[in-house]
Amino acid sequence: MKQSMPLTEARAFIEAHFDEPVTLAQLAELSALSVSRFATAFRQQFGSSPYRYLCGLRIQRAQALLLAGVPGSVVAAEVGFFDQSHFARHFKRFCGMTPSMYLERARARCLSQGSAGLLRGGSNGTEPAEQRTLCRETA
């Protein structure tokens, strides 16, 4: 596709500035496309609208911050949502649960998988690194 490079640059811009207000007009200008053509091409290239892609990045970062013990109100501002209710609404849409339910399930998963050693910081080396981190951070 001819526009592949400008779209890749626009996606990189979204990833670098996910915590800031990013407009469709900015991205279209960066890609040298009209707003409507940019939105259509982005969706075709990456499988989601630019806004949904941006929200997905914000939610991924929010999950990591929540697991690190950062309060939800702080997380909302850190990842670029207007307020905590805006954050919670998008989190539920993407994850199917509220941020507090997400934390409860993450903690329960660690405990139910016999991760008591992980909760204390120990490891037998057989768990994936992500699981070790998840259990340590949710303890």
Number of C-alpha atoms within 10 A of each C-alpha: 6 6 14 13 11 19 23 15 14 22 19 12 15 21 14 10 14 21 19 13 11 16 12 16 15 13 23 20 14 15 20 14 17 14 17 12 12 25 21 14 19 23 15 11 15 13 11 15 17 23 14 14 19 20 21 18 16 23 25 14 16 24 18 15 19 19 21 15 13 15 13 20 14 14 23 23 16 18 21 20 22 12 14 15 13 11 25 20 14 21 22 15 11 15 14 12 16 17 23 13 12 18 17 12 13 19 20 13 15 20 16 10 9 10 20 16 14 21 20 11 14 12 14 7 8 7 12 9 10 9 15 20 17 20 24 21 19 17 17
